[in-house]
Amino acid sequence: MAKEVTKRSENYSQWYDNLVVKADLAERSAVRGCMVIKPYGYAIWEKMQQILDKKFKETGHSNAYFPLFIPKSFLSREAEHVEGFAKECAVVTHHRLMANPDGDGVVVDPSAKLEEELIVRPTSETIIWNTYRNWVTSWRDLPILCNQWANVVRWEMRTRLFLRTAEFLWQEGHTAHATQEEAIEEATKMVHVYADFARNYMALPVVVGHKSPNERFAGALDTMTIEALMQDGKALQAGTSHFLGQNFAKAFDVMFTNKEGKQEYVWATSWGVSTRLMGALIMAHGDDNGLVLPPALAPIQVVMVPISGKDAEKNAALLEKMTACKKELEALGISVKIDDRDTLRPGFKFAEWELKGVPVRLAMGARDLENGTVELARRDTCEKVSVDAEGVAQRIKDLLDDIQKNMYAKALKFRDSSIRKVDTWEEFKEEITKGGFLFCHWDGTKETEEKIKEETKATIRCIPMDSVECIEEGKCIYTGKPSHKRVLFAISY
């Protein structure tokens, strides 16, 4: 089955597209730019949702739901916000169809034109802040800590499954606070929640930092990001958290009476991750044989394949042994599938589950049954070993832990080896073609950032928050003007 997937070394982009489809994660739909997330792909997204949702609730947030449609006038209230999203908005203009008077089918009823057009939500700041106005009167009503799991529409012209589609799934947190300090603390806390999830569940080493003013979310005073590096050397923005200041509160007149009895505008944040994380998972860990899923997110952590023979009695005993082992593993919180399909050969099953990235495969035949052994194969290294069947459940649990750690260590080693300090423009132009993060001085101006992007396609991915190395005096690689810190450049998805 892996032969149907292009090798990464031949065409990385084609490898990705092949793998998404062949591993049964998603496929293109009849609607241009939109995708169908298939059950196996959605099962991975569900695990992401469950883990993140638990983390959000542990930090005091509650789920809510807000309308899919946003009055066009709402987007006009915050100038920078509307400018940032105007070209991506899908617009609803009519509310009814009618039979085609000139033939078959239906047409838009011209008499059903809406008084005000509705925007299919590209993001929910405007509709939510219009709602918060009704919820807030006093400091006692704050903070509001809401999260929404939803779909959004951004009318992309060039799409890629999971990475960039016209409609995608995500969560968006929207919080309201009495002070600037509380809002900044909230936005910072949530970007670190994302970083913890990426590192400890996705086995994805990320750099946490601030976006440059040119790369900030439309309407934000500060955007914090987690940036990951894919195997082809391109960066991927995996999640963002925004300090919105009082911009949206002022646009929608959301005020509260503070403890001193004075009226103030509320302080705001928003933060989100999307099904783009699925793309990150594939590109950070996959190999030429298919997906490589970290155990923490794998829908099936262990697949058991019986090597059946012609002896029905032995085959029954084999399944009985596997079923007992499955129960032991499930008691340890491990998800297991016994692939007892009798229409496929074991080799085909091995290839299928390898393609789908299942972390551990257990195989057992009649001889293994007699000898009290099983064969274990780990997906991350493709190593196989024959072990004693007694106590194998605990051994598999330990193996899953080791796979999770090993996947992170491998990705971290790759990322760290792909970060290079660059101090001249000539060196920058040469090194950026090799991929990876370039750690460079920048003069802090939008003009310089845009010229670098225009000439090399590289953008500032972030100004790292937790790197002491970035704070040093130097000269901008492009203009030679003074610079007080280094930033991370890369070509990105």
QUIRA-V967103 format. One record per residue. N is the residue number from 0. SS is DSSP state (a for helix, b for strand, c for the rest). OMEGA is omega in whole degrees, 0 to 359 (NA if undefined). D_CENTER is the distance of its C-alpha to the mean C-alpha in whole Angstrom. Layout:
BEGIN
n: [N	N]
ss: [SS	SS]
omega: [OMEGA	OMEGA]
d_center: [D_CENTER	D_CENTER]
END
This chain:
BEGIN
n: [0	1	2	3	4	5	6	7	8	9	10	11	12	13	14	15	16	17	18	19	20	21	22	23	24	25	26	27	28	29	30	31	32	33	34	35	36	37	38	39	40	41	42	43	44	45	46	47	48	49	50	51	52	53	54	55	56	57	58	59	60	61	62	63	64	65	66	67	68	69	70	71	72	73	74	75	76	77	78	79	80	81	82	83	84	85	86	87	88	89	90	91	92	93	94	95	96	97	98	99	100	101	102	103	104	105	106	107	108	109	110	111	112	113	114	115	116	117	118	119	120	121	122	123	124	125	126	127	128	129	130	131	132	133	134	135	136	137	138	139	140	141	142	143	144	145	146	147	148	149	150	151	152	153	154	155	156	157	158	159	160	161	162	163	164	165	166	167	168	169	170	171	172	173	174	175	176	177	178	179	180	181	182	183	184	185	186	187	188	189	190	191	192	193	194	195	196	197	198	199	200	201	202	203	204	205	206	207	208	209	210	211	212	213	214	215	216	217	218	219	220	221	222	223	224	225	226	227	228	229	230	231	232	233	234	235	236	237	238	239	240	241	242	243	244	245	246	247	248	249	250	251	252	253	254	255	256	257	258	259	260	261	262	263	264	265	266	267	268	269	270	271	272	273	274	275	276	277	278	279	280	281	282	283	284	285	286	287	288	289	290	291	292	293	294	295	296	297	298	299	300	301	302	303	304	305	306	307	308	309	310	311	312	313	314	315	316	317	318	319	320	321	322	323	324	325	326	327	328	329	330	331	332	333	334	335	336	337	338	339	340	341	342	343	344	345	346	347	348	349	350	351	352	353	354	355	356	357	358	359	360	361	362	363	364	365	366	367	368	369	370	371	372	373	374	375	376	377	378	379	380	381	382	383	384	385	386	387	388	389	390	391	392	393	394	395	396	397	398	399	400	401	402	403	404	405	406	407	408	409	410	411	412	413	414	415	416	417	418	419	420	421	422	423	424	425	426	427	428	429	430	431	432	433	434	435	436	437	438	439	440	441	442	443	444	445	446	447	448	449	450	451	452	453	454	455	456	457	458	459	460	461	462	463	464	465	466	467	468	469	470	471	472	473	474	475	476	477	478	479	480	481	482	483	484	485	486	487	488	489	490	491	492]
ss: [c	a	a	a	c	c	c	c	c	c	c	a	a	a	a	a	a	a	a	a	a	a	c	c	c	b	b	b	c	c	c	c	c	c	b	b	b	c	a	a	a	a	a	a	a	a	a	a	a	a	a	a	a	a	a	a	a	a	c	c	c	b	b	c	c	c	c	c	b	b	b	a	a	a	a	c	c	c	a	a	a	a	a	a	a	a	a	a	c	b	b	b	b	b	c	c	b	b	b	c	c	c	c	c	c	b	b	b	c	a	a	a	b	b	b	b	b	b	b	b	c	c	c	c	a	a	a	a	a	a	a	a	a	a	a	c	c	b	a	a	a	c	c	b	b	b	b	b	b	b	b	b	b	c	c	c	c	c	c	b	c	c	c	b	c	c	b	b	b	b	b	b	b	b	b	b	b	c	c	a	a	a	a	a	a	a	a	a	a	a	a	a	a	a	a	a	a	a	a	a	c	c	c	c	c	c	b	b	b	b	c	c	a	a	a	c	c	c	c	c	c	b	b	b	b	b	b	b	b	c	c	c	c	c	b	b	b	b	b	b	b	b	b	b	b	c	a	a	a	a	a	c	c	c	b	b	b	c	c	c	c	c	b	b	b	c	b	b	b	b	b	b	b	b	c	a	a	a	a	a	a	a	a	a	a	c	b	c	c	b	c	c	c	c	c	c	c	c	c	c	c	b	b	b	b	b	b	c	c	c	c	a	a	a	a	a	a	a	a	a	a	a	a	a	a	a	a	a	a	a	a	c	c	c	c	b	b	b	b	c	c	c	c	c	c	a	a	a	a	a	a	a	a	a	a	c	c	c	c	b	b	b	b	b	b	a	a	a	a	a	a	c	b	b	b	b	b	b	c	c	c	c	c	b	b	b	b	b	c	c	c	a	a	a	a	a	a	a	a	a	a	a	a	a	a	a	a	a	a	a	a	a	a	a	a	a	a	c	b	b	b	c	c	c	a	a	a	a	a	a	a	a	a	a	c	c	b	b	b	b	b	c	c	c	c	a	a	a	a	a	a	a	a	a	a	a	c	c	b	b	b	b	b	b	c	c	c	a	a	a	b	b	b	b	b	c	c	c	c	c	c	b	b	b	b	b	b	b	b	b	c	b	c]
omega: [180	179	179	179	178	178	181	183	181	181	186	180	179	175	180	181	178	187	178	183	185	179	175	180	183	174	177	182	177	180	183	176	181	183	170	174	184	186	182	177	181	178	176	178	178	178	176	180	184	181	181	181	178	179	179	181	177	178	170	183	177	178	175	176	182	188	175	185	183	177	183	182	180	182	181	188	178	193	183	181	182	179	182	185	188	185	183	188	170	189	175	184	183	183	183	171	176	176	180	182	183	182	183	174	182	176	176	178	183	180	184	180	179	177	175	180	178	177	173	195	170	177	196	183	188	181	181	180	172	178	182	178	180	185	189	170	186	175	179	180	185	1	168	183	183	172	178	169	189	169	175	181	172	193	180	179	179	188	173	181	181	186	184	179	183	174	176	179	176	165	177	176	179	185	181	187	182	183	177	182	180	182	178	178	179	182	179	179	186	177	177	171	178	181	179	179	181	184	190	179	179	186	186	178	182	173	178	181	178	172	172	180	182	184	181	172	182	180	181	172	178	174	175	189	165	183	181	179	180	186	178	178	177	179	176	174	188	179	181	176	189	167	187	182	177	185	183	176	179	180	183	173	178	184	177	175	182	185	178	178	180	179	178	172	180	176	191	169	165	184	184	167	186	177	171	177	177	177	178	181	181	188	181	189	186	177	184	178	178	179	167	186	172	183	183	183	181	178	175	182	179	172	180	181	176	175	187	176	181	182	183	182	179	178	178	179	179	179	179	179	180	179	178	178	179	180	178	180	180	176	177	178	183	179	188	172	172	179	183	178	183	180	183	177	179	181	178	179	179	182	181	183	173	177	182	170	180	188	183	174	176	178	182	177	182	179	176	181	180	184	182	181	171	175	177	175	178	187	187	181	183	177	178	179	176	184	178	180	179	179	184	181	179	179	179	178	178	179	178	177	181	178	179	180	182	179	178	182	180	180	179	179	179	182	183	179	183	175	184	175	180	186	179	182	178	179	179	182	179	186	184	179	181	181	180	178	173	184	193	171	182	186	175	183	177	183	180	180	181	178	178	179	181	184	186	186	179	177	174	180	174	169	190	180	189	180	178	183	185	182	178	179	179	179	180	182	185	185	183	179	182	178	184	179	175	177	179	173	171	166	191	172	NA]
d_center: [27	25	28	26	23	24	24	21	24	26	23	19	18	20	19	15	17	19	17	15	18	20	18	18	14	15	18	19	21	24	23	22	18	17	16	17	14	17	18	16	13	13	14	11	9	12	12	9	11	14	13	11	14	17	15	16	19	20	20	22	20	21	19	21	21	22	23	21	24	25	29	29	31	28	26	29	30	27	28	25	23	25	25	21	20	24	23	20	22	23	26	29	32	34	34	36	37	41	43	43	47	47	46	44	40	39	39	37	40	41	43	39	38	36	38	34	31	28	25	22	19	17	16	19	20	24	24	23	25	28	28	28	31	33	31	32	36	36	35	35	32	30	27	25	22	20	16	16	14	14	14	15	16	16	19	18	20	19	16	14	12	9	9	11	13	16	14	11	10	9	10	13	15	18	21	25	27	30	30	28	28	26	24	23	23	20	18	18	18	15	13	14	13	10	11	13	10	9	12	14	12	9	12	11	13	12	14	15	17	18	18	21	23	22	18	18	17	20	22	21	23	21	17	15	12	10	11	10	13	13	16	17	18	15	13	9	8	5	7	10	13	17	20	22	25	28	27	26	29	31	30	30	33	31	34	35	38	38	40	43	43	42	39	36	33	30	27	23	19	16	13	9	6	5	5	4	2	5	7	6	8	10	11	12	14	15	19	22	22	19	16	16	14	14	17	15	12	15	17	20	20	24	26	29	32	35	38	40	44	47	48	47	48	46	43	43	43	40	38	40	39	35	35	36	34	31	32	32	29	28	30	28	25	24	23	25	26	30	30	34	34	37	37	34	35	34	33	31	29	28	27	25	23	23	21	19	18	20	20	24	27	30	33	36	40	43	44	41	43	46	45	43	40	36	34	30	28	25	22	21	24	26	29	31	34	36	37	39	38	39	36	34	31	31	31	28	26	27	26	22	22	23	21	18	20	21	17	16	20	19	16	18	21	20	18	21	23	21	22	25	28	29	32	34	33	34	32	29	29	30	27	24	25	25	21	19	19	23	24	27	29	28	31	29	30	28	30	30	26	26	29	27	24	27	29	26	23	21	20	20	16	17	20	20	20	21	23	27	28	26	29	32	35	35	35	32	32	32	35	37	36	36	33	32	29	26	23	20	20	18	18	14	12]
END
